Amino acid sequence: MSRLSNDSKSDEKRTSYEEKEEVLASGEITELAVVAEGEERTTWFVWLLVFATSISGLLFGYDTGVISGALVTIGGDLGPAELSSGQKELITSATTLGALLGGLVAGMLSDFLGRRPVLGIADVIFIGGAIGQAVCHTVWSMIGGRFLIGIGVGIAACVAPLYIQELSPTRLRGRMVVVNVVAITGGQVVAYGIDAAFEGMSGGWRWMVGLGAVPAAVQLVSLFFLPESPRLLIKRGKIEEARRVMGRIYAYANGEQVDLKIRVLNAAVRQSVEIANSTTLFQRIKMILVNPVNRRALIICCGLQAQQQLSGFNTLMYYSATLFKEIGFNKPTAVGLIVSGTNFIFTLFALKYIDIIGRRRS
């Protein structure tokens, strides 16, 4: 009886694999077609990889949040007895401009050089920008340092979530990517905490901005121990190396399941390369705008991003210490922790429920 049961299970398993092969052959390319054993469980390898990569998110949050406390403590250290509103705006907006430019080149660079090298470049930029800000003595050199930091922010914001997604189990990607978002809001909380700690110290703002080099250096070292994205390895023809990486991601799966994952990913990569080679940039943009499914997704995603930016939250994040100081608080940076702390708490809510509720409902 037991033997018949085992034979039945083997037949079902074989049939399941045959069905997936047919799906693959039919051109319906989706990684969800192959469910690896233990896919819902994460290994230490995946967690370490995600946490190491999410340092980019921490840097993003830290370097955008730290300026709030720095602006109210710089005083006359950059030349003028007190920074004017225009100078504060230039120092703050330089990061945004740098992030825009960094984000524009990040995707192309990561395809050409690889995800890891580009994250390493972002870390070097973060370190250079942090040190540059810490030692500057003029308003324009501070603006230059903030602009450099912005380039790092733009690169990290684009590449880190992509790298995490490509190295996470298919059914846990939402949660793994949200870890990076948690790191962003957590970085803002850390920035406000450090701002509050150095608020009363003479020249304390230099420590605020300079300490951003520490996590960047930690991540730069950790990148030497992380693998390249399997998608990029397959694109470069390194199938065996991609299989080894996938074997570590799906540590509980058997060899046949890992091979099927590789086949599906290989087919998806080939399809994306074929589309890129057979169409122009204008045609691909047209596909996004004309195809109703693509257009709806574009409008919803861009609309949510626009709503987030236009809500004025970034202004509150950058200038909360300045606003609380004008209202009359003695410790404006410490009070600003309410803003960053609330943001962080609701990101934890997203981390908990995004894979349970789903992307659209969330």
C-alpha positions in Angstrom: 0.0 0.0 0.0 2.8 2.4 1.0 4.7 1.5 -2.2 1.6 2.3 -4.3 1.2 5.6 -2.5 4.8 6.6 -3.2 4.4 5.6 -6.9 1.3 7.7 -7.1 3.1 10.7 -5.7 6.0 10.2 -8.1 3.6 10.1 -11.0 1.8 13.2 -9.8 5.2 15.0 -9.4 6.3 13.9 -12.9 3.0 15.1 -14.3 3.4 18.4 -12.6 6.8 18.9 -14.0 5.6 17.9 -17.5 2.8 20.5 -17.2 5.3 23.2 -16.3 7.5 22.2 -19.2 4.5 22.6 -21.5 3.8 26.1 -20.0 7.4 27.0 -20.6 7.3 25.7 -24.2 4.0 27.6 -24.9 5.8 30.9 -24.3 3.9 31.8 -21.1 7.0 32.8 -19.2 6.5 33.3 -15.5 8.6 32.2 -12.5 5.4 31.5 -10.6 4.9 28.5 -12.9 7.6 26.7 -10.9 7.1 26.3 -7.2 10.2 25.1 -5.5 10.1 23.1 -2.3 10.4 25.3 0.8 10.1 28.4 -1.3 8.2 30.2 1.4 11.1 29.7 3.8 14.1 31.9 3.8 17.7 30.9 4.6 20.4 32.8 6.4 22.0 33.3 3.0 19.0 35.2 1.7 18.6 37.3 4.9 22.2 38.3 5.0 22.1 39.2 1.4 19.0 41.3 1.9 20.3 43.0 5.0 23.6 43.8 3.4 21.9 45.3 0.3 19.4 47.2 2.4 22.3 49.3 3.8 21.7 51.2 0.6 18.2 52.0 1.8 19.6 53.0 5.2 22.0 55.4 3.5 19.2 56.8 1.4 17.1 57.5 4.5 20.1 58.7 6.6 21.4 61.2 4.0 18.0 62.6 3.2 17.0 62.9 6.9 20.2 64.1 8.5 20.0 67.5 6.7 17.0 68.5 8.9 19.1 68.7 12.1 22.2 70.0 10.3 20.4 73.0 8.9 19.5 74.3 12.4 23.0 73.8 13.9 25.4 75.0 11.1 25.1 78.6 12.3 28.0 80.6 10.8 30.3 77.7 10.1 29.9 78.0 6.3 30.7 81.8 6.1 27.5 83.7 6.6 26.4 84.5 10.2 23.3 82.5 9.5 22.1 80.6 6.4 19.5 82.4 4.4 16.3 80.6 3.2 17.7 80.5 -0.3 20.9 78.8 0.8 19.0 76.3 2.9 16.9 75.5 -0.2 20.0 75.0 -2.4 21.7 72.8 0.1 18.6 70.6 0.4 17.5 70.5 -3.2 21.0 69.7 -4.4 20.5 66.1 -3.1 17.2 65.8 -5.1 18.9 67.0 -8.3 21.8 64.6 -7.8 19.3 61.7 -7.1 17.5 62.5 -10.4 20.7 62.3 -12.4 21.9 59.2 -10.5 18.6 57.4 -11.1 18.7 58.2 -14.8 22.0 56.4 -15.3 21.7 53.6 -12.7 19.7 51.2 -14.8 22.0 51.3 -17.8 25.1 51.1 -15.6 23.8 48.1 -13.7 23.1 46.2 -16.9 26.5 47.0 -18.3 28.7 46.6 -15.2 26.5 44.4 -12.9 24.5 45.1 -9.8 27.3 44.6 -7.3 29.8 47.0 -9.0 27.2 49.7 -9.3 26.3 49.4 -5.6 30.0 49.7 -4.9 30.2 52.9 -6.9 27.3 54.3 -5.0 29.1 53.4 -1.7 32.2 55.2 -2.9 30.1 58.3 -3.8 28.4 58.1 -0.4 31.7 58.1 1.4 33.1 60.9 -0.7 30.0 63.0 -0.2 29.9 62.4 3.6 33.6 63.3 4.0 33.2 66.3 1.7 30.3 67.7 3.7 32.1 67.1 7.0 35.2 69.1 6.1 33.6 71.9 4.0 33.8 75.6 5.0 31.7 77.3 2.3 28.1 77.1 1.3 28.9 76.1 -2.3 31.2 73.3 -1.1 28.3 72.0 1.1 26.0 72.2 -1.9 28.6 70.2 -3.9 28.8 67.5 -1.1 25.0 67.3 -1.0 24.8 66.9 -4.8 27.3 64.1 -4.7 25.3 62.4 -2.0 22.2 62.8 -4.2 23.9 60.9 -7.0 24.6 58.0 -4.6 21.0 58.1 -3.4 19.7 58.0 -7.0 21.9 55.0 -7.9 21.1 53.1 -4.7 17.4 53.7 -4.9 17.2 52.1 -8.3 19.7 49.3 -8.0 19.2 48.0 -4.5 15.5 47.0 -4.8 16.3 45.4 -8.2 19.2 43.4 -6.7 17.1 42.2 -3.8 14.3 41.2 -6.0 16.5 39.1 -8.3 18.1 37.3 -5.4 15.0 36.5 -3.4 12.7 33.5 -3.6 9.8 34.3 -6.0 7.0 34.1 -3.4 8.8 36.3 -0.9 10.1 39.1 -3.1 7.5 41.6 -1.9 8.5 41.2 1.7 12.2 41.2 0.9 12.0 44.4 -1.2 10.0 46.1 1.6 13.0 45.4 4.0 14.9 47.9 1.9 12.0 50.5 2.3 12.1 49.8 6.1 15.8 50.5 6.0 15.1 53.8 4.3 12.6 55.0 7.0 14.8 53.4 9.7 17.7 55.4 8.3 15.7 58.6 8.7 15.0 57.7 12.3 18.7 57.0 12.9 19.5 60.3 11.3 17.1 62.2 13.5 18.5 60.4 16.6 22.1 61.3 15.7 21.0 64.9 14.9 19.5 65.1 18.4 22.6 63.6 20.0 25.0 66.1 18.4 22.6 69.1 18.4 24.2 70.8 21.4 27.8 70.2 20.4 29.9 72.9 18.7 30.4 71.8 15.1 28.2 68.8 15.8 26.6 69.0 12.3 29.9 67.9 10.8 29.6 64.6 12.8 25.9 64.3 11.7 26.8 64.4 8.0 30.2 62.6 8.3 28.9 59.5 10.0 27.1 58.6 6.8 30.4 57.2 5.6 30.4 54.4 8.1 27.5 52.3 6.8 28.7 52.9 3.2 32.1 51.5 4.1 30.5 48.5 5.8 28.4 47.7 2.7 31.4 48.3 0.4 33.3 45.5 2.2 30.2 43.2 2.3 29.7 43.4 -1.5 32.9 41.3 -2.0 31.1 38.4 -0.4 27.8 38.7 -2.2 26.9 36.9 -5.5 25.9 38.6 -8.8 22.3 38.5 -9.9 21.3 35.2 -11.5 19.4 37.1 -14.2 22.6 39.0 -15.2 24.7 35.8 -15.0 22.4 34.1 -17.4 22.4 37.1 -19.7 26.2 36.8 -19.8 26.0 33.1 -20.5 27.2 31.9 -17.1 24.5 29.3 -16.6 26.4 27.1 -14.1 27.3 30.0 -11.9 23.6 31.2 -12.0 22.6 27.6 -11.0 24.9 27.6 -8.0 23.4 31.0 -6.8 19.8 29.7 -7.4 20.7 26.6 -5.4 21.6 28.8 -2.4 18.5 30.9 -2.8 16.2 27.8 -3.0 18.2 25.8 -0.5 15.3 23.4 0.3 14.5 22.6 -3.4 15.8 19.6 -5.2 18.0 19.7 -8.3 15.1 19.3 -10.7 13.2 22.2 -9.3 16.3 24.5 -9.4 16.9 23.4 -13.0 13.3 24.4 -13.9 13.7 27.8 -12.2 16.9 28.3 -14.3 15.0 27.3 -17.5 12.2 29.7 -16.8 14.6 32.5 -15.9 16.6 31.8 -19.0 13.5 32.0 -21.2 12.5 35.3 -19.6 16.0 36.7 -20.1 16.0 35.6 -23.8 12.5 37.1 -24.3 13.6 40.5 -22.8 16.8 40.5 -25.0 14.8 39.7 -28.1 12.4 42.6 -27.3 15.3 45.0 -26.7 17.0 43.9 -30.0 13.9 44.0 -32.1 12.3 47.3 -31.0 13.4 50.9 -30.6 13.2 52.9 -27.4 10.3 54.8 -28.9 8.4 51.6 -29.7 8.9 50.2 -26.1 7.7 53.5 -24.6 4.7 53.3 -27.0 4.0 49.7 -25.8 3.8 51.0 -22.2 1.5 53.8 -23.1 -0.8 52.2 -25.7 -1.2 48.7 -24.1 -4.2 49.1 -21.7 -2.7 46.7 -19.0 0.7 48.5 -19.1 -0.9 51.9 -19.1 -3.1 51.2 -16.1 -0.1 49.9 -14.1 2.0 52.9 -15.1 -0.7 55.4 -14.1 -1.3 53.7 -10.8 2.3 53.4 -9.8 3.4 56.9 -11.0 0.2 58.3 -9.5 1.0 56.9 -6.1 4.6 58.2 -6.3 3.4 61.6 -7.4 0.8 61.7 -4.6 3.6 60.8 -2.1 5.8 63.6 -3.3 3.1 66.2 -3.8 1.7 65.6 -0.3 4.6 67.7 1.1 6.0 64.9 3.3 9.6 65.4 1.9 9.4 69.1 2.9 8.4 68.1 6.4 11.3 65.5 6.5 13.9 68.1 5.3 12.7 71.1 7.3 10.9 69.7 10.3 13.7 70.7 12.7 13.7 74.2 11.2 9.9 74.5 11.5 9.8 73.2 15.1 12.6 75.7 16.0 10.6 78.6 14.6 7.5 77.4 16.6 9.6 77.6 19.7 10.8 74.1 20.7 14.1 74.0 22.5 15.0 70.6 21.1 13.5 70.8 17.5 15.5 67.8 16.2 14.4 65.5 19.0 10.7 66.6 18.4 11.2 65.8 14.7 11.7 62.2 15.6 7.9 62.0 15.8 7.7 62.5 12.1 10.3 59.9 11.1 9.2 57.5 13.8 5.6 57.5 12.6 6.8 56.9 9.0 8.9 54.0 10.2 6.1 52.3 12.1 3.8 52.2 9.2 6.5 50.8 6.9 6.8 47.9 9.4 3.0 47.4 8.8 3.7 47.1 5.1 6.5 44.6 5.7 4.2 42.4 7.8 1.2 42.3 5.4 2.4 43.0 1.8 2.7 39.3 0.9 -0.4 38.4 2.9 -2.8 41.0 1.5 -1.1 41.5 -1.9 0.4 44.5 -3.7 -2.8 46.0 -5.1 -4.8 45.8 -1.9 -1.9 47.1 0.2 
